[in-house]
Amino acid sequence: MTLLENWRKYAYETERTKQEYDRIWAAYFNLEKGFYEKILSTDEVISGSVKELAEKFGFNIMTMTGVLDGINDSLKTPNPIETMDEDTVVSLDYDKEKLYYNMVEARANWLYELPMWDNLLTEERRKELYKEQKSSTTIVKPKKVGRNDPCPCGSGKKYKYCCGK
């Protein structure tokens, strides 16, 4: 089983009570917050083997795999997370806007509200990305054409006598 399969099995498939899940995820989200505080505070592109990065951030391999799974869609060049092992060299060269957008999409306000974002993206740009992400999941229904309204095809007839038949 790959690292990613082990992580997903641990995180999502193991049977636990709601309290156990809440405890595990609260601890994970706290570690994840510390991870993002560190990488958002530096311009340095962080890279190394999965094992080296786990040691650098004080994580176990399982937690590091979860973090890599979470950030992978925001990287300039995605890592081979499906096949990686402890010795796979990975890079954390992230796209700032994509990372912020994905954090909003994941509803991870503990991450996209970090003060480090002030130095990376303007407040205006963050608001634009937030609005863009929220509107991308909003379903907008077109106005329903009434029977006696002019037909939208442009014929000049009432809808009920034209395309509404």
Secondary structure, DSSP 8 states (H G I E B T S, - for coil): --HHHHHHIIIIIS---HHHHHHHHHHHHHHHHHHHHHHHT--S--EEEHHHHHHHHT--HHHHHHHHHHHGGGBSS---TTT--TT-EEE--B-HHHHHHHHHHTT-HHHHT-TTHHHHS-HHHHHHHHHHHHHHT---------TTSB-TTSSSSBGGGTTT-
